[in-house]
Amino acid sequence: NGFAAVLQDDRGTFASGGKFDLWKGAGSDANDTISWITEHSWSNGEVFMAGISADGINAGMAALVAPTALKGQMWMWTTANGHHFVFNDGAYRQDLLDGYLNFMNWETHLQSKKVLADAKRHEAFSDEWWGPLSAHCPDADDSHPSAPGCVWKGITWPVVLVSGWWDIFHHTSIETWKGLTQATDPSVRDQHVHVINPLGHCTIDILGQKSKMLHAEADGFGVALNVAREMFAHDSSGPTRSRIGRLNMFVMGPFNA
């Protein structure tokens, strides 16, 4: 598509330096990376971000710093509110956070144990600890974007959001869609697109099986990628975007998988 691509590991994972801190530094890291990109001769000064799952959290946290060079994003199977994901309706999601971070202990350079302990000690939301992991308005009331401290209103670029009915991030994706459509800058508030596929992370569990939902997941993902391609080219009426709505969802029904 004519873009220069930059891939970056999360801070403190794999070959990336620093210490893994549950993405609490993702906003400032995104700002630094975008600044680095725009300094190069192969950059025209416009940057677009895309990320799935853990990498999608990095994309969402860019909203905390709102880099001026950021012109569009694609968030896939991810969350923009770390506290609401970890403490779903106040209940700690032990299966997900313990399971994931313990599995990733080697990749986080043995930081998982410390990060887990810190997260559990901060069950109640606080701006100091969870603020760098949460894009929202105060008290999570995204219907009042003019409220002081509302992060959403700093988003001045369009976002393609991809989620799944059976995805681990489903409930926070719905919250994200509310924030995007009610509280972001009025200039882009009607440009965001949400594609809700059937599966999300569950796709990994049924690869290789002949499933209508698996095929639908692939189709929806392809549509979202095409929308992002058009959006990143500043085309709001391209062949894909012009034939779909702002909110697009797979409709469940009685059928054999």
C-alpha positions in Angstrom: 0.0 0.0 0.0 3.0 2.3 -0.2 3.6 2.7 3.5 6.9 2.5 5.4 6.3 0.0 8.2 7.9 0.1 11.7 7.3 -2.8 14.1 8.1 -2.4 17.8 8.1 -4.9 20.7 6.4 -3.9 23.9 8.7 -2.2 26.4 10.7 -4.9 28.3 9.6 -7.8 26.1 11.5 -9.8 23.6 14.3 -7.6 22.2 12.9 -4.3 23.5 14.8 -2.5 26.3 13.5 -1.2 29.6 11.2 -3.1 32.1 7.8 -4.4 31.3 5.2 -2.5 33.4 1.9 -3.7 32.1 1.8 -1.1 29.3 1.8 1.8 31.8 4.5 3.5 29.7 2.8 2.7 26.4 1.6 6.3 25.8 5.0 8.0 26.2 6.7 5.2 24.3 4.2 5.7 21.4 4.9 9.4 21.4 8.7 8.8 21.3 8.4 6.3 18.5 6.2 8.6 16.4 8.6 11.4 16.9 11.4 9.2 15.8 9.6 8.1 12.7 8.8 11.7 11.6 12.4 12.7 11.8 13.4 10.4 9.0 13.5 11.3 5.3 11.3 8.4 4.3 8.4 9.8 6.5 6.0 12.4 5.2 5.0 13.3 8.8 1.9 11.3 8.9 1.8 8.2 11.1 -0.8 5.4 11.4 -0.9 2.7 14.1 -2.3 -0.8 14.2 -2.1 -3.4 16.9 -3.8 -6.6 18.0 -4.4 -7.7 21.6 -1.3 -6.7 23.7 0.0 -4.5 20.8 -3.4 -3.0 20.5 -3.2 -1.7 24.1 -0.1 0.3 23.0 -2.3 1.9 20.2 -5.1 2.7 22.6 -2.7 4.3 25.1 -1.5 6.7 22.5 -4.7 8.6 23.2 -3.2 9.7 26.5 -0.6 11.8 24.7 -2.4 12.5 21.4 0.7 12.9 19.1 0.0 15.5 16.4 1.5 13.3 13.7 -0.9 10.5 14.4 -3.6 10.5 11.7 -5.4 7.1 12.1 -5.4 3.9 14.0 -6.7 0.3 13.9 -7.4 -1.4 17.3 -8.0 -5.1 17.1 -9.1 -7.5 19.9 -7.9 -5.2 22.6 -8.8 -2.7 25.3 -8.5 1.0 26.0 -9.3 0.6 29.7 -6.8 -1.6 31.6 -8.6 -1.4 34.9 -12.0 -2.4 33.5 -10.4 -5.3 31.8 -8.4 -6.6 34.7 -11.2 -6.1 37.2 -14.3 -6.9 35.2 -17.2 -5.4 37.1 -14.9 -5.4 40.1 -13.9 -9.1 39.9 -10.3 -9.9 39.3 -9.8 -11.9 36.0 -7.4 -14.4 37.5 -7.6 -16.8 34.6 -6.6 -14.2 32.1 -4.1 -12.0 33.8 -2.3 -14.8 35.8 -2.5 -17.2 32.9 -1.2 -14.7 30.4 1.6 -13.1 32.4 2.9 -16.4 33.8 2.9 -17.8 30.3 4.8 -14.7 29.1 7.2 -14.6 32.1 10.3 -15.4 29.9 9.3 -12.8 27.3 8.8 -10.2 29.9 12.3 -10.9 31.3 10.9 -12.3 34.5 8.9 -9.2 35.4 5.5 -11.0 35.4 5.5 -11.9 39.1 6.1 -8.2 40.1 3.6 -6.9 37.7 0.9 -9.3 38.9 1.5 -8.4 42.5 1.3 -4.7 41.8 -1.9 -5.1 39.8 -3.6 -7.1 42.6 -2.5 -4.4 45.2 -4.4 -1.8 43.2 -7.8 -3.3 42.9 -9.5 0.1 43.3 -9.1 2.5 40.4 -6.6 5.3 41.0 -5.3 7.9 38.5 -1.8 7.4 39.7 -1.6 3.6 39.0 -4.3 2.9 36.5 -4.5 6.3 34.8 -1.6 5.5 32.3 -3.6 2.3 31.3 -7.1 3.8 30.9 -8.5 6.0 28.1 -11.8 7.3 29.4 -13.6 10.3 30.9 -13.7 10.8 34.7 -15.9 8.3 36.4 -16.0 6.4 33.1 -18.9 8.6 32.0 -18.1 9.1 28.3 -21.4 11.0 27.7 -19.7 14.1 29.1 -16.6 14.7 26.9 -16.2 18.3 28.1 -15.4 17.1 31.6 -11.9 18.0 32.8 -9.5 15.2 32.3 -11.5 13.3 29.7 -8.9 11.5 27.5 -11.2 10.7 24.6 -11.6 14.3 23.5 -7.9 14.4 22.6 -8.4 11.8 19.8 -8.5 13.9 16.6 -8.0 10.9 14.2 -10.3 8.2 13.0 -10.2 4.7 14.5 -11.1 1.3 13.0 -12.1 -0.9 16.0 -12.3 -4.7 15.6 -13.8 -6.8 18.3 -15.6 -10.2 18.7 -18.7 -11.4 20.5 -16.6 -14.2 22.2 -13.5 -12.2 22.6 -11.8 -11.7 26.0 -11.9 -8.0 25.4 -15.5 -7.8 24.3 -17.0 -5.8 27.2 -14.2 -3.2 27.1 -14.5 -2.9 23.3 -18.1 -1.9 23.7 -17.0 0.7 26.2 -14.4 1.9 23.8 -17.0 2.3 21.0 -19.1 4.5 23.3 -16.1 6.6 24.1 -15.1 7.0 20.4 -18.6 7.9 19.3 -19.6 10.2 22.1 -16.5 11.8 23.4 -13.8 12.1 20.8 -13.1 15.3 18.8 -16.3 16.3 16.9 -14.2 16.5 13.7 -13.7 12.7 13.7 -16.5 11.5 15.9 -18.6 10.2 12.9 -15.6 8.7 11.1 -14.9 5.8 13.4 -15.8 2.3 12.3 -16.5 -0.8 14.4 -16.6 -4.3 13.1 -17.8 -6.9 15.6 -16.8 -10.4 14.4 -18.1 -13.7 16.0 -14.9 -14.9 17.7 -12.0 -12.7 18.5 -9.2 -14.5 20.4 -11.3 -17.7 20.2 -10.2 -18.0 16.5 -6.9 -19.4 17.8 -8.8 -22.4 19.4 -10.6 -23.5 16.2 -8.0 -23.0 13.5 -8.2 -25.9 11.1 -11.8 -26.6 11.7 -14.5 -25.9 9.1 -16.6 -23.4 10.9 -19.1 -20.8 9.6 -18.0 -18.5 12.4 -14.3 -19.0 11.5 -15.0 -18.0 7.9 -17.1 -15.1 9.1 -14.3 -14.0 11.3 -11.9 -14.0 8.4 -14.4 -12.1 6.2 -15.0 -9.5 8.8 -11.3 -9.1 9.5 -10.7 -8.6 5.7 -13.4 -5.9 5.6 -11.8 -4.1 8.6 -8.4 -4.2 7.0 -9.7 -2.7 3.7 -11.5 0.0 5.7 -8.2 0.8 7.5 -6.3 0.9 4.2 -8.8 3.4 2.8 -8.9 5.4 6.0 -5.1 5.6 6.1 -5.2 7.0 2.6 -7.6 9.7 3.7 -10.4 8.1 1.6 -13.7 8.2 3.6 -15.8 7.0 0.6 -13.7 4.1 -0.8 -15.2 1.0 -2.2 -15.3 -0.8 1.2 -16.2 2.1 3.4 -19.0 3.2 1.1 -20.8 -0.1 1.4 -20.7 -0.6 5.1 -22.0 1.3 8.1 -20.2 2.7 11.1 -21.2 -0.2 13.3 -21.1 -3.6 11.6 -21.7 -6.9 13.4 -21.9 -10.6 12.9 -25.5 -11.7 13.7 -25.6 -15.0 15.7 -28.2 -17.6 14.8 -29.1 -21.3 15.0 -26.7 -23.1 12.7 -24.3 -26.0 12.7 -20.7 -25.0 13.2 
